[in-house]
Amino acid sequence: MQGRPSFHRAIGSSLLGLCLAAAPVWASNESKLWAQLDVPSGGVGTRIALDPATPSNLFLLVPDQGIYGSTDTGGHWSLVRADTTLLDMAMDPQQPQTLYALSNDNAVYKTTDSGAHWQEMDTGVPISTDGGSEGHIVADPVNEGTVYAVSGDSGVYKTTDGGAHWSASNTGIDSHGSTNLLQAGAGIHSIIVDPMNAQVLYLSAWSAKDVTTGLPGLGIAGIYQSTDGGAHWSQILSGESFWSVGIEPGNDQQLFASGTFHYETSIDGGASWNVGSASGPAFSKVFSFDPTNPQHMWVGGMGFEYSTDGGITWLAPNGDNGTGAGVTDLAVDSTGTKLYAAYSGMGASLSTDGGSSWSPLNTGIDDVKISQLMVGDDGSIYMGTSTSGMFRSSDAGADWAAINNGSEDDGDSDIKQMVEDPTTSTLFAVNGVLLTSKDRGDNWTRTTSSRGDYLALAVTPGHPSTVYVAQLGGVQKSTDDGASWHYIDAGLPAIGADSVESLASSPTDANMAFAGTYKNGLYMTSDGTRWSHVSGLDANDIPALAVDPADADTVYAAVEGAGISKSTDGGASWSASGTGLDDDSIVLITIDPADSDVLVAMSQTPGRVYLSADAGATWTALDTSSAVAKSFVITRAVSSSDPQGPSLAALAMDPKHKGMMYAADQKGNMYKVSVAQLVTGLNKSPASSSSGGGAFPLLASLLLLGFAALRRRR
């Protein structure tokens, strides 16, 4: 059984000793200053299975966690297989206690007791060589023990004895045919078995190039059919990459196919196809049908749609349908009254009115990946995640509400940055598009700025706000809260390797802003139209910037290889910031808005966080390898690649409460602490008189509390 590493057992003792050794004596009590906050439940759900014999039993695949099971209709979940390598799972309809799970190295696991015990059963299936991110497994709905497994580099494998033995079923889609779906740049999105004739199967396939010419094209993409139980395959629809196939219950001649651009139907089992209605659901990953009325059907993909006339016309629920981000799977009970969704925003959800409204089913699912924290001017805490969109707490973190209405119409659930204009309470967020909210996140609207990779965002308070955004295509500026935009690239280096990766604007002058580039130093504009290169920081990577909210002439710049530089004359001259900061990979600079002498800097180097209580004159730090404070720039989501401990993901200062800071890691732990108390404790510690700034207990106490929390939660 491949599960999450039990790091709190394996390294907890050694890390605890390391933290205590690195921190002053008083730090052993420092965790009392930290208050752990609740975080939302949920995460990325990719497959949901409903026991047809016992509808209260559900199973949900959460790739970063494993397989969850519920015996109370999704009211509560618990892990039945902890395994972060799983790509797909399938329930045997003839024996619902039997589940199959496919991993990213083509290992197949089976349970016959609803997840209580598992065994590996993949004799004959080759080990994957690419550790692929896409794999599928499906059980024959008629013949018990017949299962099909699909991987990107191995194709289709079939077992007829419940997984004891497997054999390839790739004729027509392998390297010996004219349509080779096993080559690089092609693959299989889904596989489905005809419930009326189990000898008939369908594959939906994608391609990035034409196998004949080797040039970009879609020649081998499309829908493939087998009429002999997978022994042979033939292409029956081409022209674009397809994501899914649906078969109408009771009429297996009626097929539905969803491609990247088109929705198509067939009334003769795939012999011919007709383009569906203009509002047909392209880019959908799953079709689901009401078992009591096949004319009522649902699709899930980038969003959620339903049809009441057999797929002729499609509708989407008004407003937030509760499914949040992309729907990855759907399951309906035998009565057609309960519709379950697995989705990449909040794990699982239930609708009892045909999809018009949804209720989250996430209690016990611990997979929210925190990427951003922000405290609003009214004290509300805003959380951005890389998996589940945005949340807001109005009671200091005791309760959280999802605030994604409108945010995913064109974007996704991965929040790269959140910023507030305190004068107008306008919120800005990035999730593949740039969003604004005028009602503290209840509703979001996409701005007219183009879609793309947003690298940085800065807001100058005002009526209305002035906003600067950096994309791979250049820097844009808006002077009307994001309603309209224009490029201001004059003076900046050519687009490419020297792209702008950090931005900061003056709190008082909307025309003054700073732009940090990758390997080409710092630029500034004083008129909001043209940029000039700032001397003194030449040919450097500037991953983070911050302007003092109380003094617009004071600017801080993280300089790769040189720590932090500071200017007190609006960028005219620069000097290295203080003593005790011997780190050359700072990626985050945060200034306490209630006391601008207090700064917190986060490093890309594992485990390093720095504090200054005197505007950068001196810094204190704790250096331990027990956590990874890893971030590309302030505006990007943080990686949680450290297998040994929680990765520090986000920091935010409370503008209304002096020295109050919130911190989060991507393992799901969140805290608040008074930095002023930490500073007071530091000044009283014996280490405060030592050279180099002494040992800073901020991260030590966070780690100690984090390990305790993780032990409690697991």
N, C-alpha and C positions, 0 to 999 in steps of 0.2 A: 504493500500500500504506500503510494507516494503522497505524502502530506506536507503541510506547511512545516518548515523546520521549527523545532521547539526551542527557540533561541533563549527563552527565559530559563530553561533548564541547562542548556549547553554552555551558555556564556554568562548567565546572570551573575554568578558568584564572582567571576573574574572581573566583570565590568563594574560591579558594585565596589569591589576593592579598588579598581582603578579610579573611579569617580571620587571615592573618599580620600584616596591618596593624593589626588590632584587638587582637591578643594580644601579650604581651611577647616579647622575643627568645628566651627559653628555651623558649617554647611550641613552637618548631619541633621540639624533641625530645620534646615531651610525649606524642605518640602512642605512644611506647615504653612508657608506663605502662599503656596500654590493651591488654587481651588480647581478641581476637575469639573468640567462642564459636560453635560450630555450633548451628544451629537445625533443627527438624524440617522434613522435606519435606512437600509436600501443598498443599492449598488447596481452592477451590470448583470442582468438576467438574460440568458440567451436561449434557454429551452425550458419549457414547462410541460409536465406530463400529469394527466389526471387519471386516477384509477377508475375504470368504468364500473367495476363491481362495488367499490367503496368510494363514492365521490368525495368524501371528506379527506381522502388521502391524496396529497399532491407532492410533486417533486420539482425542484427548480435548480437548474445549473447556473452557478455564478462562477465564471472562469477563474477569477483570482482567489476563490475560496474553495470551491468544490461543489458537491451536490447537497442541497438542503431538502429535508423532508418535513411535511406538515400532516398532522392527523386531525386537524380541526378546520379544514377548508381554508387554509392559508392564514389563519389567525396568529399562529406562532410557528416559527421555523427553527430547526436545529440541523447541524451538519450530520449527514449520514455517510459522507465520504469527504474527508479533507484532502484535497488534491488540486494543486494549482496548475497542473498540466492538462486538464481536460478541455476538449474542444466541443464535444457533443455527447448527448445521452439519448437513449431510446427505451421505451417501456414495451414489453411484449404484451400485446392486447389480449392474448389467450391466457397468459399468466401474469397478471399485473404486479405480482410481487417480484417479478424478474426484470431487472434493469441491466442495460449494457452501457458502458461508458468508453469513449475513445479519447486517447491522449494525443499530445502533439508529436510523439515519437511512434505512433501507430500501435501502442499497447492497447489492448481491449480488456476491460474489467467487467465482471459479471457478478450480480448478486441475485439470489433466489429468495431472499427474506427481507425485501424492502430496504436494503442497505445495511442490515446488521452485520453481515459478513460479505467479503468480496474475495474474488480470486481472479488472477490474470489468465485469460483464455484467448490466445492469439497465435497458436501454432499455424504457421503457413503465411502469416502476414509479415512482410519485410519491415525492418526497422526504418523509420523515416530518416532520411539524410539531411533534410532541410529544417527540421523542427518547425514545421509549418504552422501558420496561424488559422488555417481553414481545414476542417475535417467534418465528416458527417457520418452518422450511423442511423439505420432505420430497421425496424423489425417488420417482417412480413405479417400483415394483419390477418392472414388466413392460416398459414402453416406455422405451427409452433416450432421454435428452434431455428427458423430460417431468418438470417440477419444479413444485411449488407453494410459494409463499412467503406468509406471513401476518404482518401487522403490526396493531397496535392501532387505528391511525387510518385505515388504507387497506384492510383486509380481505384477501381472497384474490386473489393474482395467479398466473397460470399461464404457463409457457413450454413449447413443444413442440420447440424447436430448441436445446436445451442452454443457454438463457439469452440467446440473441441478441435475442429479442423477447419481451415479456411483455404480457399483457392481463388486465383485471379479470375475476374470476369470483365476483361478489357478488350475483347475483340471488337474492332471498329472504332475504338477511341485511343488505341495505343500507338506506338511508334511504327507498327507494321501497316497502319492504315493511312488514308489521305487526311484523316482528321485526328491529329495527335493531341489529345487534351492533357497528356502527361508532360509535355515540354514546358520549359520556362516561358512565362508570359501567357499561360493559359491555365484553366482549371475548371472545377465543378463547384457550382454554388449550392446545389441541392439534389436530392434523390427522393423519389416517391414511388410507392407500390400501389397498383390499381387494386382497391379492395374488392372489386367484383371479379377480377381475373388476375391472380397473383403472378402469372407469367409475364404480365405487362408492367414495365417500369419506365420511368421518365427521369432524365437528367437535365438540369439547366446548367449551361456552360458559358464561360466567359473567355475572351481572348484579347490580347493586346497587339497581336500581329497576325498576318496571313501566313499560314504554314507553307504555302507554295512559293511565295516571293520573298518571305522574310521581312517584308515591309509592314509598317503599321496597317492594321486592317482587322476585320472581324470575320474572316472566312470560316473559321472553325467554331466560332461562337454560335449559340443557339440552343435548341431543344433536341435531345436525343431520345430514341425509343428502343426498348428491347421487348420482343414478343416471346422470348424463350427463357425467361427467368434470369436474364443478365448474361447469357452465353454470347450473344451478339448484339451490337448496337448500330443504329443508323441515324443520321441527322434528318430530322423532319421539319425543322424551322431554323432559318439562319438570318443574318443581317445585322445582328447586334448581340451584345452580351445579355443573357437572361438570368434572372435571379430565382424564380420559383415557378412551379406548375401546380395548378389546382384541378382536381377531378370532382365533378358534381356527384354527390351520393345518389346511387340508384340509376345513374345515367353516365356510364364511363366513356361515352362518345363526346360528352360535353367537357371540353378542356379549357383552361384559362392559363395564360402565360404572362408574366410581368417581366419586361426588359428594362434596360437602363433608360430608354426613351419612350417605349411604346407598351401598350397593353393589348394583347391579342387573344382571340378566342377561336375554338374549333368545335364543330358539331359532328365531326366524323372521325373522332379518335386521332386527330392529328394529320389526317391525309391532306387537309387544306385548312387555311387560317384566314381569319378576317380581323382587320384592325378594329379595336374596340372604340368606344365613345371617346371624345376628346378629353373627358374628365376621368378616363380610366386610370387605374392605379399603376403607374410605372414605378420601378424601383422598389417593389414590394417583396419581402422575404418569405411571406407565408400567406396562404389562403386557408380560410376556415369556414365551415358551413353549419347552419342550424340543422341538427339531425331530424327535427320535426317538420322543417320546411326548407328544402334546399335552395329555394329562391332567395332566402335570406342568408347573406354571406358577408364575411369580413376579410379585410386584408391588413397586414401590418408591414411597415418598412420604415421609411423616414418619418412617417406619421401613421395615422389610422383612418380607414374609410370603411363604409358599409354600403351594401346594396340590398334592396328589397324586391328587385325584379330580375334576379338571376344574373346580375353582373352587367346589365344594360346601362344603367346609370349608377353613379356613385356619389355618396355624400360624406362629408366630414362633420363631426360634432362641432357645434359652435364653442369658441373660447377654448379654455384649457380642458382637454378631454381626459386629463388625469394620467395619461400614459407618458406624458413628458417627452422624453427623447424617443429615438427610433424603436418601434415595436419589432421584436425579434422572433416571437412565437405567440401563438394563440391556441387555446384549448377551451372547448365548450362541453358542458355536461349533457347527459342523455336527454334532458328535458328541454334544452335550448335556452334555459332561463339564466344560467350562470356562465359568463364568458370571462376567461382568465387570460391575462396578457403577461408575457415576459418582455421586459424592455430595458434598454440601456440606460434609462434614467433613474428608476427607482426599484428595480428588482422585479416585483410582481404587483399586479393590480386586479381588481374584480369589478365587473359591471353586471348589474342585474336588470338593466333596461336596454339591452341590445347594443351597448356601446355609447349611449348618449352621455353617461356620467360614469365615473370610476372612483373606486376607493382603494388606497394603497394597502398592500398586504406585505409588510416588511418587518414586523416584529421578530427580532432574532437574526436578521440578515445584517452582517457587519462588513460592508464593503464600500462605504462612501470614501472616496479619495479626495481629501481636502487640498485645494491648490491655492485658494485666496481667502484672506480675511480682511474685513474693513468694518470700522465702527462709524456709523453715521452721526451727523450733528445732533440728532435727537437721542442718541445712545443706543439705537438699534444696532445689532451685530449682523453683518452680512457675510455669508459663507459662499464661496465659489468652489465647485468641485470639478474634477476632471471626468467624472462619470455620471453625475446626477443633476447637473445644472446648478441652480442657486437656491439658497435658503435664507430666511431672516428670523432672528429672534428679537422679540421686544421685551423680554424679561431676563436679560443678562445671561442668556444661554440655557435657561431652564427648559424652554420649549422652542421648537423650530417649525416653520411653515415653508413649504416649497413655494417659490415665487418665479415660475417659469412661463406664465401665460404670455404667449406671443414671442417668447425668446427663441423658440425652435421652429418658427415658421420657415426660416431660411438657414438657420444656424444649427448648432449641435449642443450637446450637453457638457462639452469641455470648456470650462470658463478660464480664460487666460488672464483677465484682469477685471477689477471692479474699482470704480472711483466715484466720489460724490462731490458735487459743487455745493459747499455748505451754505452759500448765499441763496440758492434757489431750491436746494434739496433734490436737484436733478441727478439721477444716477446714470452712470455709463458702464457698460460691460462689453466684453469681447468674448465671442464664442464661434469664431469663424466669420461672423459679421459684427459690426459695431451697433450696439443697442443703446437706447435711452429709455428711462422711465421717469415720469413726472409724479408718480404716486407711491414712491418708496418701494418700488419693485412689484406692486400688484399687477401691473401691466407693462409690457415692453414693446417698443417699436423699433424696427430697423431704421437706421439712418440711411441717407443716400450715398454714403461712402461705399466704395466698391468692396466686393467680397474678396478675401484673400488672407494671407498670413500677416496678422497684425503683430508687430514686434514691440511696439511701445505706445503709450497713451498718456497724455498729460492734460490737465484741466486748469484753467485760470478762472477763479470765481468771478462772477459778474451777473448782470441782468441784460442779456442772456450770457451764458457761459461761452468762453473761448476754448476751443478744443484743438489739440494737436494730436495727430496719429501718424505713426510710421509703419509703412508696409514695405514689402520687397519692391514695390513699384515707386516708392518715394514717400515724402512727407506731405500730408494734407492738413489744411487748417479750416476750421469752421468758427464763425463769429456769431452763430445763431442757434446754439445748443445742438448742433449737429444736423440742422435742417438742410443746409447746403454746404458744399465743400469746394476748395480750390487748392491746387498744388502750389507749394512754396519750396521748390528745389534749387533755386538759383544760389550758386556758391557751394552746394554740397558736392561730394565726390560722386563719380558715376555709379549708377545702380549696379549692384553685384556683391562682390566680396566685402566691399566697404559699406554695406547697408547700415542704416541707423538702427541701433538696437536698444537705445534708452533715450528718454525724453524727460525734461523737467521744465516747468514754466514758472514765471514770476507770480507770486501771490497778489501783486498789486498792479503790474503792467502787463496787459494782455498781449503786447507786441514783443515782449522779451521772453525768449525761451532758449534752452540748451539742448543739443542733440549729441549723444555719444555714439560713435561709430565703431565698427569692428575693424581694428588694426589701422585706423586712420585718424585717431585722436578725437578732439572735441570741437564742436562748432556752436556758434551762438547767433541769434538774430536779435536786434534791438528795434527793428521796425516791423517785424512780423511778415516780411516779404523776402528778405535776402539774408543768407547765412555767410558768416566769415569764420575762418579757421582760428582757433584759440591757440596762441603760442604757449609753450611750456608743457603741453601734453601731447606732443607730436607723435605720430606713428604708434599710438597705443590703442588697446582695446578698452573701451569705456562701457562696461556692462551695467552700471547703475549710477543714477544721479539723484540729488535731493537739494531743494532750495529751502532755506530757513523760512517758515511761515511768518515769523515775526520780523525778519530782516531780509529783504529781497536781495541785498548785496552779498549775502553769505550763501555760498554754494559749495556742495560736496560732490566729488567725483570719485567713483571707484576706478582705479587704474590697474589693469592687469600687470602683475609683476612689480607693482610699486605701492600697494595698499590703497590708502585714501588720500586724495589731495583736497585742499580747501582754499577757497578764495573769499576774501572779505571786501572786495571792491568790484563785485558784479562780473567776475571772470577776467578782469584785466591782468591779474597776477595770481600765481598759485604757489602753495607750499605744502610739503608733506604734513599730514594731520597727526600731530602728537606722538607721544611715546607709548610703548606697550602694544602697538599694532604692528606685528611683524609678519603679517599675512599678505600674500600677493594675489589672492584670488577672491576678493570681496565681490559679492553679487547682489547684495541688498543693503540699502542704507535707509533707516527709518528714523524720523525726527518726532519727538513727542510734541504734538501740537499745543499742549498746555504748558510745556516748559522746553523751549528749544535748545537748552543746554544739554538735554538728555538725548543721546543718540544710541541706536542699536544697529550693529552691522553684522551681517551673516555671510559666512564664507562658503565657497564651494569645497574647500578642504574639509574632509570628514570631521564633524563634531565641533567646529569652531564657531562660536558666537562671541561678539565683543560688545562691551558697554562703555560709554563715556558719559560722565555727568558734568563735564566742563567744556562742552562744545567742541570736543575732539582734541583737547589739549593732552589728555591722558586716556588710555584705554585699559580695561582689564579683560582677561580672557580665560577660558577653560579649554584646554585642548585634549580631547579624547576621541578615540576611534570608534566609540560605541554608537554613534549616530551619524547620519550623513545629512548635512545641510546642503543639499545639492539643488542648484537652480541655474538656469541659463542666464536669465536676466529677471529683473523684478516683475516683468509683465508676463512671464511664461510659467506654465504649470511645472511643478517640481517632480523630479523622478523619485520613485520609491524603490530603487534597485538594490538597496542595501539589504542583504538577506539576514543580517544579524540583529538588527534593531530598528526602531522607528526612525524614519527620516523626517527631520524638521522641515516642514512644508511652508509655513506662513507665519508672519508676525504682523500685528496691528496695534497701534496706540489709540486709546480712547481720547477724543478731543475735549471731552467735558470733564474728565477725571484725571487730574495730574498724575502722571507716572503709571497709569493703569495700562497694562499690556496684555494682549491675548496671543497665545501661541498654539499651533496645531501641528500634528504630524500626520502622515498619510496612512498610518495604521488605524486612524480613527480616534485618536486621543486629542482632547482640546483642554486648554487651561487658561486661567487668568491669574495675574500676579501684579503686585505693586512694585514697580521698578524702584520707587523711592525707598521702600523697605529693604530691597536687595542692596541698594547703595548704602543705606544706613548700616546694614549688617556687614557689608564689605569694609566700611570705614572702621568698624569696631574689631575686625578680625586681625590676628597677628600678621597675616600675609599682606595687609594693606601697607605695611612699612617696607616690604621687600622690593627689590628692584624689578623693573620690567612690568609693573602694574599688578603683580600678584596673581592669585588664582581666582577666577570669577565663578561663583556658584550657580549662575543662572541656568546653564545647561545641565549641570550636575543634578540640581534639584528636579528639573524637568525629567531627566532620565530616570532618577530614582522613583519618582511618582509614576512615570510611564511604565516601568517594569512592574510595579505593584499593580497598576491597572490591568496590564496585559495578563498577569497571573490570575487576577480575579475573573477576567473575561474568558479565559481559556481553562 
